[in-house]
């Protein structure tokens, strides 16, 4: 009884469903690339070039919000002078942005 009704059911055409599924997957991948992957890789590239350009004497901000002047740069670390006589060592990738010269003096006054 149950087997005969299953055998009698018609199969849906596979061509139309398969094509629309593939088109939807491709569109989803394109949107995903342009909204997520491309902007993130662009930001990572900009951050890398900014880190390569950091020099001794630059004023920077870390991802923790600490502002300091670069006193020494090693391979993976940056030593920041955050106050007179106070130096703190950070990993290079913790530097978020460089500030214009004189920003620290402006903030302190």
C-alpha positions in Angstrom: 0.0 0.0 0.0 2.6 2.6 1.0 5.2 1.3 -1.6 2.8 1.6 -4.5 2.0 5.3 -3.6 5.7 6.1 -3.5 6.3 4.5 -6.8 3.4 6.4 -8.4 4.8 9.9 -7.4 6.4 11.8 -10.2 9.9 13.2 -9.9 10.4 17.0 -10.1 12.4 18.2 -13.0 16.0 18.5 -11.8 17.3 20.9 -14.5 15.5 24.0 -13.2 16.2 23.4 -9.5 19.9 22.6 -10.0 20.6 25.7 -12.2 18.9 28.1 -9.8 20.7 26.6 -6.8 24.1 27.0 -8.5 23.3 30.6 -9.5 22.2 31.4 -5.9 25.5 29.9 -4.5 27.6 31.9 -7.0 25.8 35.1 -6.1 26.2 34.4 -2.4 29.9 33.8 -2.9 30.3 37.1 -4.9 28.4 39.1 -2.3 30.3 37.4 0.6 33.6 38.3 -1.2 32.8 42.0 -1.8 31.2 42.6 1.6 33.5 40.7 3.9 36.7 39.3 2.5 37.9 42.2 0.3 37.5 45.0 2.8 39.2 42.9 5.5 42.2 42.1 3.3 42.4 45.8 2.4 42.5 46.8 6.0 45.1 44.2 6.8 47.3 45.5 4.0 47.0 49.1 5.1 47.8 48.1 8.7 50.9 46.2 7.5 52.2 49.2 5.5 51.5 51.5 8.4 53.5 49.2 10.7 56.4 49.1 8.3 56.5 52.9 8.1 56.6 53.4 11.9 59.9 54.9 12.9 61.7 56.0 16.1 60.1 59.3 17.3 56.6 58.7 15.8 53.6 59.1 18.1 51.3 56.1 18.0 48.2 54.6 19.6 48.0 51.0 20.7 44.8 48.8 20.5 44.5 49.3 24.3 44.3 53.1 23.8 47.7 53.9 25.1 49.4 56.8 23.4 53.2 57.0 23.3 56.3 58.0 21.4 58.3 55.2 19.8 61.7 55.0 21.4 62.9 51.7 19.9 61.8 49.2 17.3 62.8 45.6 17.2 61.6 42.7 14.9 58.4 42.0 16.7 58.2 44.7 19.4 57.9 48.4 19.8 59.1 50.2 22.9 56.9 53.3 23.7 57.8 56.1 25.9 54.4 56.7 27.6 55.6 59.2 30.3 58.9 60.8 31.2 61.1 57.8 32.3 58.3 55.2 31.6 58.8 52.8 28.7 56.5 50.0 27.8 57.1 47.2 25.4 54.3 46.2 23.0 54.0 43.7 20.1 54.2 45.5 16.8 50.8 44.5 15.7 49.3 46.2 18.8 50.0 49.6 17.2 46.7 50.7 15.8 47.4 54.1 14.3 50.1 56.8 14.0 49.3 60.3 15.3 50.4 63.7 13.9 53.6 65.1 15.5 52.8 67.2 18.6 49.6 65.3 19.6 51.0 64.2 22.9 52.1 67.7 23.9 48.6 69.0 22.8 46.9 66.4 25.0 49.1 67.0 28.0 48.6 70.7 28.0 
